[in-house]
Amino acid sequence: MTCGGEQILEPWGKPLYDGFEHGGFSSLGGLYFKNNPEQDAGTVEFQNEITYRGKGALRLTVGPLQDRKEQGLRSQRAEIWERKDLWVPYDRGIWYGFAVKFAAAIPQDDHRYVIAQWKRQISGTKGDFSPFLALRLNKGKLFATVETNLVTSTHLRPKARYAKCPNGEAAVWLRPETNQTRALVATDATWTREDGDYFNVCTSEIAVTNRGNPLPSPRSGWIEFAIYTRPGPDGSGHIEIFANHKWIVTIRGRIGHSEKGLGKHQYFKFGPYRANHSNTWTLYYDEFRRSRNCADILKAPCPLCGRPSLGSF
């Protein structure tokens, strides 16, 4: 990771940008809408009524499926993908930036809602692997999770009791049936222990450093994220999350999955994704950026890149 302007020769290292200004995806952004049955529940609109910056933004919506056969699908999506030829190697770090706005009628129910996710390429192995980083919504509250293989616990609370962990550790949900662990790494200010009662275990294998700022509320208008991702199932993983130019959290340790046969790349998707539902849910997205150079993403707080407390990227 760099804060300067070193020359990048790899295709995945070239900066990407799309402001959604011209009624279609820019060739400079490397994005597309993937056609598959789950995405049949979604619609993509390039519109200029509600924007973060400039003259255009995406409106992404999921609604109930009309086809009875497709109603049996487990998920409904309107996700935007990175082109496969631009996917980043799994062991390399990269910065992402984007702005998101929740449309009115923010879902308040207890349901699986995801607004952005980072995953490992699946190639030659069976299984459903959760995103190694995801921005999620539940009961109208915003939170972030990190996923890896099963970890060793340091403290165990009774079932359905949130684990308040020591500084540097993470509260996790162990899922032995899938050899996966989900860590709660950031929440908005309205989050309560009852909202995360299934995170009932602590682990020292994922270290979470709170930087003193909660995630913004979904009701607060546009939220601009700047996020650094570098998976490391062996314990070398590193994630930084900034929102609205405030440093939210640092995550280090075991991040991502390591099963034999998994692919060699990471990739990013954004847009509404949920379990099968009958309501309509809309999000707006603008100003997508990707770069190895943090100055391209962090903008105003770029000096944070050089702080020793950020450690080695």
C-alpha positions, -999 to 999 in steps of 0.1 A, spaced: 0 0 0 13 35 -8 5 71 0 25 83 -29 23 80 -66 44 49 -74 39 34 -109 16 4 -109 21 -20 -138 -4 -48 -128 -39 -45 -143 -54 -48 -108 -32 -20 -95 -46 7 -119 -69 32 -101 -106 28 -109 -133 54 -108 -170 57 -117 -193 86 -108 -222 72 -128 -226 103 -148 -234 92 -183 -263 67 -181 -240 36 -180 -210 22 -164 -177 40 -172 -149 20 -189 -126 36 -162 -146 20 -133 -145 -17 -143 -180 -23 -129 -210 -43 -143 -244 -57 -133 -242 -95 -132 -271 -113 -147 -282 -143 -127 -316 -155 -112 -310 -138 -78 -304 -105 -96 -338 -108 -114 -352 -93 -82 -331 -62 -87 -332 -31 -108 -304 -7 -117 -311 29 -126 -286 56 -136 -304 87 -124 -296 124 -116 -323 133 -90 -304 122 -59 -266 124 -61 -237 127 -38 -213 146 -61 -217 155 -97 -247 149 -119 -254 112 -115 -257 83 -91 -270 47 -91 -303 37 -77 -304 0 -69 -336 -17 -58 -347 -52 -48 -383 -62 -47 -404 -94 -46 -399 -118 -74 -430 -125 -96 -419 -159 -110 -429 -186 -86 -399 -207 -94 -376 -179 -86 -394 -171 -54 -378 -203 -40 -344 -186 -42 -327 -179 -9 -315 -144 -18 -325 -113 -37 -298 -90 -51 -292 -59 -71 -254 -60 -68 -227 -43 -89 -196 -64 -95 -160 -57 -104 -149 -71 -137 -131 -104 -131 -100 -93 -150 -95 -65 -125 -98 -87 -93 -71 -81 -67 -48 -109 -56 -60 -123 -23 -27 -116 -5 -25 -79 -16 -39 -48 0 -62 -23 -18 -83 8 -9 -119 12 -18 -141 43 -17 -178 48 -23 -208 68 -11 -241 52 -1 -275 67 8 -305 47 22 -338 56 6 -368 64 28 -385 34 45 -352 19 58 -360 -17 68 -365 -21 105 -371 -59 107 -348 -86 119 -335 -98 86 -303 -103 66 -295 -71 47 -261 -64 32 -251 -32 14 -214 -40 4 -193 -71 7 -157 -83 0 -153 -120 -9 -127 -146 -19 -129 -161 -53 -144 -196 -52 -127 -220 -76 -126 -258 -73 -141 -262 -38 -176 -267 -25 -193 -246 1 -209 -213 7 -183 -189 21 -195 -157 37 -178 -124 28 -145 -117 47 -158 -82 52 -194 -70 50 -214 -38 57 -248 -49 70 -281 -37 82 -304 -52 108 -334 -37 126 -325 -4 109 -289 -4 124 -256 -4 105 -228 -27 114 -197 -44 100 -185 -80 102 -154 -99 94 -153 -137 85 -126 -164 88 -123 -200 96 -130 -213 132 -109 -196 158 -99 -204 194 -121 -187 220 -107 -168 250 -140 -161 268 -174 -178 263 -207 -162 274 -239 -182 278 -257 -187 245 -276 -156 233 -255 -133 255 -232 -107 239 -196 -111 249 -180 -78 260 -144 -85 251 -111 -70 263 -94 -44 242 -78 -58 211 -101 -89 210 -132 -94 190 -167 -107 198 -174 -136 175 -201 -160 165 -187 -195 160 -203 -216 132 -186 -250 134 -210 -266 109 -194 -245 82 -159 -241 97 -165 -203 98 -163 -175 124 -181 -142 121 -167 -112 141 -185 -81 150 -161 -52 143 -180 -20 141 -216 -7 148 -235 25 146 -243 45 178 -278 30 183 -265 -6 186 -272 -25 218 -259 -57 233 -292 -73 225 -287 -66 188 -256 -88 188 -265 -115 213 -252 -143 190 -217 -128 192 -212 -146 225 -175 -156 222 -143 -136 224 -111 -144 205 -76 -129 205 -70 -142 169 -89 -112 156 -78 -79 171 -102 -49 169 -90 -14 177 -118 11 181 -108 45 169 -134 64 189 -161 69 162 -192 47 155 -205 40 121 -229 67 108 -266 61 112 -285 49 80 -308 79 86 -279 104 84 -280 109 46 -250 101 24 -223 80 40 -188 81 23 -167 50 31 -130 46 26 -119 10 33 -86 -8 31 -87 -46 28 -59 -72 29 -71 -107 38 -49 -130 58 -64 -163 71 -29 -170 86 -32 -140 109 -17 -114 87 -50 -98 77 -56 -60 79 -87 -39 74 -92 -1 80 -126 15 79 -132 52 76 -167 68 72 -174 104 65 -137 112 69 -137 97 104 -115 68 114 -138 41 127 -119 9 133 -87 -11 126 -89 -49 123 -59 -72 123 -54 -109 125 -72 -138 109 -93 -124 81 -107 -145 53 -109 -182 44 -81 -207 36 -99 -239 24 -80 -259 -3 -92 -250 -37 -103 -215 -31 -93 -190 -57 -63 -166 -57 -83 -133 -58 -105 -111 -37 -134 -91 -52 -159 -65 -42 -197 -62 -47 -220 -34 -36 -258 -30 -37 -288 -43 -18 -286 -80 -9 -310 -98 14 -327 -131 22 -359 -137 3 -384 -110 13 -416 -94 0 -409 -57 6 -390 -32 -16 -356 -19 -6 -337 9 -23 -301 22 -20 -282 50 -38 -245 47 -47 -221 73 -60 -183 80 -64 -169 45 -66 -131 45 -64 -104 18 -60 -67 24 -57 -35 11 -41 -28 47 -32 -47 58 0 -45 94 -11 -69 86 -40 -95 74 -16 -91 92 18 -89 126 2 -90 151 31 -76 129 59 -48 115 36 -21 124 63 -35 95 83 -18 72 58 16 82 71 9 79 108 30 53 125 -1 42 145 -16 28 113 12 3 111 26 -12 80 2 -16 51 
